[in-house]
Amino acid sequence: MSATPVLAANSVSMVFGGLTALSNVSLRLQEGQILGLIGPNGAGKTTFFNCLTGLYSPTTGNVQLRGQVLPTDPAAVTVAGVARTFQNIRLFPSMTSLENVMVGRHSRMKQGPLASLFHGPAYLKGERDARDRSRELLEFVGLGTVHDELARNLPYGDQRRLEIARALATDPKVLLLDEPTAGMNPQETEATRQLIFAIRETGVAVVVIEHDTKFIFSLCDHVSVLVQGQLLVEGTPDVVRADPRVIEAYLGKPPDEVEAEVRQYAEEAAHGGPESTQVMQPIRDQDGHEGGNR
Ligand SMILES: Nc1ncnc2c1ncn2[C@@H]1O[C@H](COP(=O)(O)OP(=O)(O)OP(=O)(O)O)[C@@H](O)[C@H]1O
């Protein structure tokens, strides 16, 4: 029998009024795994993340962390061990990098309101520890030199990495990244790929939503493809990119072409980063509507 997954979504459906955004979507994330979630615009990827993190209460189905059903309360889900970043960066722009990470750390602190009011020894030690851990995390994500910089003054790629540091400050078992490389240049994208490998090395399992399929296929152990709110295909990158349904609904090109692109991407990355990380153009249906990846 296989081990209990660190995160399991069981037949999750989400209906908004008359729109079924997700229909019976299941997912198994094993310890130490990096799982990619791909699919055309509007497929339901972010809605699924919102269900996994308690922001939405699924219409049917549930989400389990190490076998325990998670509550539909984002703060409680964070404390349980699921952290996330957002498609649109959500930092505190007028706080420093260090302060932003410390906000994440505070979800782990045990002092009650009285301790913080009187700033007793336990509170002061907790603050010191939170500051030290936050500094470590800034180093870990490659922002060791910008502790005191206001978040709003950081370059875009650094803001995305700061969000990851803040999520890691909650000591998650599972990290969900919603389009972590959106807007990044090729070098930043490659640095993010290496950062995600490093995060996995620390024992955190990762789920990544991305439109850049070369990034996903060269990063993930397992890929799930959502189309129109349904799980179309899942499996290893090799299996997924060769599946005719994925090619038709999403990739729009033959598997050997995709495989060659991924191989070239990995080779270039090994030699200091790809020259260009192109995000595929949308597939359009016969009416000209976008149906494919960005
Ligand atoms: N709060 C909401 N209320 C009503 N409809 C919603 C809500 N959130 C999402 N939807 C709808 O659910 C569908 C799935 O949207 P979702 O944002 O999850 O897709 P996505 O795969 O993340 O897309 P993208 O790649 O463009 O980010 C869309 O039709 C969207 O309009």
The ligand as an ORCA input file, in Angstrom:
! r2SCAN-3c Opt
* xyz 0 1
  N     -14.827     34.038     -6.905
  C     -15.288     33.659     -8.092
  N     -16.567     33.892     -8.455
  C     -17.057     33.497     -9.653
  N     -16.323     32.871    -10.600
  C     -15.025     32.618    -10.303
  C     -14.435     33.004     -9.055
  N     -13.133     32.614     -9.041
  C     -12.915     32.034    -10.242
  N     -14.041     32.036    -10.989
  C     -14.207     31.453    -12.336
  O     -13.760     30.119    -12.267
  C     -13.075     29.759    -13.478
  C     -11.681     29.283    -13.142
  O     -10.889     30.427    -12.806
  P      -9.418     30.286    -12.235
  O      -8.938     31.671    -11.933
  O      -9.380     29.314    -11.130
  O      -8.642     29.696    -13.493
  P      -7.063     29.561    -13.718
  O      -6.842     28.220    -14.312
  O      -6.331     29.877    -12.468
  O      -6.827     30.679    -14.805
  P      -5.502     31.568    -15.112
  O      -4.506     30.636    -15.709
  O      -6.001     32.567    -16.113
  O      -5.056     32.182    -13.829
  C     -13.113     30.987    -14.374
  O     -14.208     30.853    -15.252
  C     -13.324     32.111    -13.390
  O     -13.979     33.195    -14.004
*
